[in-house]
């Protein structure tokens, strides 16, 4: 092929369709549409466009229905299973995207894609036009010649005449003969029985074409391959079958086409349609890439249209109290905005006047660190009108940095505005900015909106809730990322080292995008009364509570943690020796490969699961199952658990103590868990293990200062109580109303005993049933947990639902409601959307159904603990108690209170928390007091 030629690229779309579907893990968008095949096929087409920018690309797919080969042989492809629904639903979007890319798309009835490609290749050959066929189908090798080559874009294998010879052992002109002899099980081409790859190669290499072979059957026995001496009679017997197979395997190169190759032309891409399709599929990288190409105005127009349609579609199933009027989108982008960098006092004063007169302005800080306690303020930005923003550099200190306004003087000017609760502000993750300002003696007030929380309450699972993701999703605008101006890795600059000419537009854009996002998100949220109440009454009020808890921090006993680390290290050494003894050899306990060899090769333990590469898995769930019967997996699990405990907590917590406060200051995250639960990092307080003795000991290191006590207040069985309330089941409601042991009451119902006669084992089983069912556990899962037969577990479940019919009715109704409207709600109106609830993939759909049942309970529990935090936070200042909130973990609050007030404080705290919600069953809070968290808990 000439180096200067521009080959025609013929894409076998049907070949890639199936390969992409099976090669790429299952993906879905938020509407439940499967997208893995779309992603795979379009990735390959885009790759070809990039690799051959000046070439004509033509994409060919199989048509629906039978082809001429079915007329010749009705059993052709008869054994193929029907196309999975998950793949079928992706075909139309693929076709639409290819058309929007401006590429010719051919689908010809009565023939296959191979035949259309063969015809186009033959036409190219007439004009001595080079052709590259992009395919993964071996049948296409018959088309290869000096002008036609193959490329498999999935594995980058390129094949010319020499490549075909090397791969198949026969030249391209004999591929049909080779295929006719071997047959094809996938397409149900019969071939000659018992003739495999080596035999077919031997026959073709020795005698030539199928016709030549049958003209010289007497010479077959003289060929050198194994079995040649007895092969001729078998060939004679199946002659008709062999020639039928050749006819079926031969690609038709004379298909009647409306347009010849020279007439088929690409058109200009319809970028607006393409961007809309990418947004529908939620392909973020391609959205960002195309948004840059089409410009801000078109990208924002598409984003606004998509958001408006999504909003109106979801409002169609919203409650009657929602405002279902169409929400007009905000003005689209018309450019990058008018961004100003402020170096002069007069310009700052002018902007301060604008801030004072604005009804709402966006505010943002730029700092040296993501750690709020260590962060130093480098600059501030604000925006009062979409497209108009300013940045005030305060502490850029690189060599040659221009003179900047004095930081203390600027903050003194801004302080009255920032601390004015009547001066309304909007930000993105404003809790962080509040911490930074607190480092400089400013108490941020008047935060009316937070775009991170607006997005999170609107739809917690639609996207990540960082600014870059939100801007792309809702505005169609690709923001400047920090890495673009600061670099990456070890050489990444901190903000004070970044040139002001780059920092100014970046920081101004942050404020501008924040205001634009609010203008897009708030009208949608405000139109949904219940969700807007979640935002206004729960998420925004709990933000200052979390801020205060983070500022307070928790006092820890570093010496205690060092002692625990030493004890764990000693136990780890004991476990290592025991593991070596159990294995009969020394090995690296942290090496999955060595462990697999010992467990499965040397000790012959059953292989429960394999890795994607086919090796036996040593993942935790595998070891847990093996540990029920075998010693070594049990030792490995204990070793792993303790090693993680040591590295994550006992070693790390002392290093996380703030040098100024002597405390650890976690970060609570409101917009991570889909159900509304809080999570925390640095340290992660939610995941401190409490099932092991070593895990519980870590809580001993969280201590009260001298003269104070820790008070821990924990909601008792809150999710079960919520289940009783939501289901209205009289059996459960009465058990809680009468303050009976609900697990003992359930055991009495399920096992047919009086509560007095229920054994401890029966109560444990009932507890597993109570909690298992609200988390969607099946009889199979229950059987595994209790170590009983599946039939016995199913009997327990059946008896449970017989005794508590309201629970079954609630679960059934919730599933149906979720399928109808696509989401479930908490008691307070928080929504959790379920993209897979109508999925044709049974596993995904069942997971969504389990989530639908559990999410209202888990989400309501999250809402209640947040309401309790808000209530306690409002009560404390006027209570007269010397107390402060320190931590929130699951359903528990931990506070620090003066020692002589602890007893009376605990009683009043219990009342405050129990009044945080009104359920049909009592809300009970268990309160403990101690010198450390473990004692109080």
Order of alpha helices (4+ residues) and beta strands (2+ residues): beta-alpha-alpha-beta-alpha-alpha-beta-alpha-beta-beta-beta-alpha-alpha-alpha-alpha-alpha-alpha-alpha-alpha-alpha-beta-alpha-beta-beta-beta-alpha-beta-alpha-beta-alpha-alpha-alpha-alpha-alpha-alpha-beta-alpha-alpha-alpha-alpha-beta-beta-beta-alpha-beta-alpha-alpha-alpha-alpha-alpha-alpha-alpha-beta-beta-alpha-beta-beta-alpha-beta-alpha
